[in-house]
Amino acid sequence: MKIRVGVFFGGKSVEHEVSVISALQACRSLNTDKYEIIPIYITKNTEFYIGENIGKIEAYKNIPALLKESSRVLPVGGNGTVELLHYPMKKFGNNVAAVIDVALPVVHGTNVEDGALQGYLQTLGIPYAGCDVLSSAVGMDKYVMKTVFADNDIPVLPGTVINIKEFTKDQNTVAERIESRTQYPVIVKPVNLGSSVGIRKAKSREELIDALDYAFTFALKVLVENAITELKEINCSVLGDYESAEASECEEPVANDEILSYQDKYVGGTKSSGGKSGMASLKRKIPADITPEQREEVRTLAVRAFRALGCAGVARIDFMLDKSTDKIYLNEINTIPGSLAVYFWEAAGLHYPEMLDRLIELALKRNRENKAINFSFDSNILENASFGGSKGAKGAKR
């Protein structure tokens, strides 16, 4: 019997469209001899849809029309599977539209990648691939992530976090605090977004305030760091879990500007690919143009970072090489990377269907391990529980 895999994608995120591309790439690469694939699209209003055309990239040119011909469903957990029930429910007949045995979240950004969807799937009681709730949440918050890495002796640049209330109250005081801790140029970025959304470089106070104002349109908290002026970006992927994790070959992305932009990552190669390539369209060098010693350092740090956060599945870890000092700093981790970092593993000889097999195997392994944990405790605490009156606390006599 085939394993029924629900591929979740979309969601209320600025990276919604990127998620659609990444997920449908995965759907096309899953082994249909092993799996029954159920694409599950999450709208920006957090509604779940399935249907004949939900798995077709061309259908997303007109999302309202796609939803009209598709079925809205509600996931309901029970006995280790999830039933997708028609919503609104029919008065007569079977309301079960589909059943899934394991979830494959291919989502990016806030409200989905940050532990929110993972927590929902965990509450439903279904195995799911990738990072758990905690590692997803920590991996999404760039500042919290930095503190965990620093505590594990993984080199990171110091950063200053500013919230929107501070900035709105007194922009110049905020700028002075940043200037006392950093020096221009600086990088300003939302604390919980990916795909280079909301990021700007500032070389003066005027540019800093403009960059903060821009970043706060995407998030309530913003991180400011020193910019490395002689920068080389090096990325590496890690596949596995707490027990066994391996690093891929290193890549060197090629940007059209000082900062690798959303345009560089997702749009640059789409004329020939029809918008279907995602991160695979990015210009890159694999292997990266670095020394063998630097390669080994990046790969070692990547695995250490993966384990420090308790990650599982596949992640991409981004590094910065300061060419003026040859120092390497960890920039951030992407717990569900664009295109699931398939290009790293294909360069290492692991093809996409086999990599997806690994992700599902790891999800089922974690589920078996969690079943061995006791989540109940025998107690008679409710046997004689009372609020002092038949009507509860409100009606209790004093």
N, C-alpha and C positions, 0 to 999 in steps of 0.2 A: 504493500500500500504506500502511495506517495505521501510525503510530508507536506502538509498544507501550510505554505508560507505567506503570511500577510506582510506586504511591503508598504510601510507607512511613509508618507511624504507630504510636503507642502507645509501648512500651518501658518499661524499668525506671526510672521517674521519677515524682515526686510530681505532675507535670503530665500524667500519662498520659491521664486522661479528657478534658482540654482538647484534647490532640492528636487524639483520636478525633473530636471535634466539628469541629475545624479541617480535618482531612483529608477527612472525608466531605462537608463543604461544597465542598472543591476537586473531589472526584470528581464531584459533581453539576454542577459548572460547566465542567469540561473539555469541549471540543468533540468530540463523538463522531463527527463527520464526518472529523476529522483523526486521532483517537487511539483506540486500544484501551486501555481503562483496567483495570488489574489492582490492586485494593486489596490491600495486604499488611499485615496486622495483626501487630505485635510484642507478645507478651504481657509481663507484668511479670517473667516468667522468661526473657525473651529468646528465645522460640520464634516462628517465622514461620508464619503461617497465611494461606491463601487459601480462597475458597469463595463460593458463590452469595449468601450473606447477610452476608459480611464487609463489604460496602459499604453496609449498611442500618443506620441509626442505631438503629432500634427493636430490633434484635437484641442490642444491648449492654446491655439491661436484664437479660439473663441470659447472662453471658459463658461460664460452663461449658457451658451447652447449645449456645451458638454454636460453641464449639471442637469439641464432640463431633460436630457435623454438618459441620465444615469439614476441610480437609486441611492437615496440617503439611508444610512444605516446607523444603528447604535451598537457598539461593542458591549457584550455581556459575558462576563467570565463564569467559569464553572468547570470543575473536574479537569483542570489543566489545559483546557482549550478555551477559545473565545468564539461565541456565536455572534454573527453580524445580523442583527434583526432589522427588518424593514421599519422605517420611521417616516410618517406615522404608521402605526401598526394596522394591519388589515383586520377587519372584524371577523372574517372567515378565512380559513385556509392556513397554510404554513407561513409563519413570519420569518423563518430562518433563511436569510439570503445566501449565507456562506458560513463556513466554520474554518478557523485557523488553528494550527498546532504550535506555531512559533512565529514571532514577530521579527521583522527586519526593519528597524527604523533607519531611514535614509533622509534625515532631516538636518537642516542647518539653521543655527541662530537661536535667538531668544524664544521662549515659550514652547520649544520643542527639543532642541539639542541640549538645553541647559538642565536637564533632569526632570522637567515637567512631564514630558511624554513617557519617559522611563518610569517615573513614579506611577503614572496612570496604568501602564502595562503591568507593573509589579503588583498593583492593587487588583487588577483583573486576574492575576495568578497565572500568567502565560510566560513561557520562556521568551526572552528577547535578546537579540544580538547586540554587541557593543558594550559600552561602559554602563555601569550601574548609576543609581541616582546621585550618589555622593561625588563620584569621579566626574560625572557629566557636569554637575553644578560647579564644582571647583575649577574644572577645565574651562568653563565659559567665563568666569570672572577673572579677568587678567591680573587684578591686584591680589586677590586671594591666592590664585595660582602661583604668583611670584613669591609670596610668603612661604608657601609649602616647599617650593623648589629651593629657596634660599636656606630654609631650615634643613634641607637635605644636601647642602653644600654643592648645589648646582648653580653655576654662575648666571646671574640675571642682572640687568641694569636696575638701579633704584628708581622708584616712581612716586609721584605725588598724586593722590586722588582728590578730586574736587567734586562736590555735589551741586546740583542745579540751584538749590536755595542759597548756598554761599555765593555763587556766581551772580545770581540775580540781585542779591542784597548789596554787594560792593565788588564790582569787577576789578578795580585797581588794587584793592587789598588782596584779592585772590592772585592777581598777577604778581604782586610783591612777594607773596609766600612762595610761589613757584620759582621766581627769580632767585630767592634766597637759597633754594635747594638745587637748582639746576643752572645751566648756562646755555645761551642760544648757540646754535639752533636746537629746538625741541620738537618732539613728535607728540601730537595731541590725538587721542583716540577714545571712542566710547569704551567703557570698561567691559562690556559684555557682548560685543558684536564681532563678527568675522567678515571674510570676503573683502577686507579693506574698506568697508563702508564707514563713512564718517571721519576718516583719518586725514589729517593735514599736518604739514610741517610749518613751523613758525620761526622766523629769524629776528623778530622784534616784538615789543609789547603790543603794538597795534595788530600785528599778524597773530599773536598769541590770543588776544581777545576775540578776534574774528574766528580763529580756529576753534576756540572753546564754544563760542556761540553756535557754530556749525555742528560741532559734535553733540551738543546738548539737544539738538533736534532729533537725535536718534536714541539717546539714553539719559538717565537721570544722574549717572556718575561718569566721570571722565578721568582718564589716566594721562599724566604728562611725564615724559621721559626725556633724557638727553638724547639727541640724535647723533648717530655715528656718521661722521662726515665722509670717511673712506670706508664705505660699507660694501660687503659682499654677502648676499643672502644665501644660506645653505639650508636645505630642508631634507628631512629623513622620515621614513615611515617605520612604525613598529607594529607587529602582528603577534597576538598571543594573549596571555593573561598573567595573573600573579605567579603562576607556577613555571611557565615557559614563555619567553618573549624573544623575538628576533628582530634585528634591524635590517632595513632594506639598503640598497645602494643610495648614495646621496645625490641630490639634484641641486642645480643652481638655476633658479628662475631668472628670466631675462625681462627686465622692465623697460618701458618706453620713457619713464620719468624717474625721479629720485625715489618715489614710493611705488611699489607694485600695486597697481590700481585694480578696481573691479573690472574695468575695461580690459586691462591686460589679462586678467584671469579668465574671463568668461566670454568676452565678445570678440577679441582679436582674431580668433581663427574660425569664426562662424560662417563666413561667406562661403567657404568650400564645404563646410560640414553641415550646413542647414540648421545651425543652432543646436546640434545634438551632442557636441563634444565635451561641454563642461570644462573642467580643469584640464582635460586632455588636449585642449586647443592652445594652452599656454606655451609660449616659447621657453625652452629650458635646455640645460646641458645635463645629460646623465651619461656617465658619472660627472660630478661637479669638478671644476678645475681647482682642486685643492691638493695639498700634499698627502701622502699616505698617513702621516701622523695626524693631520687635521681630520682626515676621513675617519680614522679610528676613534678620535676624541668625540666627534659628532655622534657616531653610531653608539658609542658607550654611554654618552650623556642622554641620548634619546631613550635607550632602554631603561636607564635609571629614572628618568622623568616619568616614563610610562608606569613603572612600578611604584614610584613615590605617590602617585595619585590613585593607585589601585585600578588602573584602566584594564579593559578587556576589549577584544575585537581588533579593529585596526584604527590607528591614529596617525596623524601627521604632526611632527614636531619641527618648528621653524627656528632656525638659529641665525645669529648675526656674527659675521667675522669682521672685526675691526682691522683693516689692512695696515693701519699705522702702527699697531701694537701686536698684531697676530693673535689677539685675544678672541675667544669664542664665547658668546653669550646666548643663552636660550631666550628666545623672544616669546613664543607662546605654543600651546598645544591645541590641536584641532581634534576633538574626540570623535567627530564624524566628518572626515575631510571630504572636500569636493571630489566627486567621482570615486569615492572610497579609496583614494590614493592608488588606484589600479595601475597607473603608469609606473609607479615605483616597483611594483611586484612583477609586472611583465618584464621590466628590465632585468629583474633577478631570475627570470625563468618560470615564475609562478603565474599561470594564466588566470584570467578573471573567474571563470566557473569554479576552478579549484580554490581560489581565495574565498569565494562566497561559501563554498562547502565548509571551509575552516571556520568562518564566522558563525554559521549555523551550528556546527559541532560544538563550538565554545559556548554558545547560548544554551544548548541542551546539557552540556557538562555542568555549567553553573546552576542550572535548575535542579539537576540531580543532587548537587552538593547542598543547595538550600533546603531540599526536602529532608535532609538528614539533621537539620537544625530544629530544635524544639521551640516552637513559637507559642506554646501554651503552658500554663502553670496551674496545677490543681490547687484550688483554694475555695473555702466556703465563705468568702468575704461578702457575697451577695445574699447568703442564706437568711441572715437576720438584718439585712440593710433596711433602713427606714429613715425618712426625713421628718418623722415625728407626727405625721397626720395623714389621713387617707387622701387628702388633696395635694400632698407634696409639701414643699417648703413654704409655698405661698399661703396654704391653709393651715399650717402647723400651729397648734396651741402653744402659748408661751406661759 
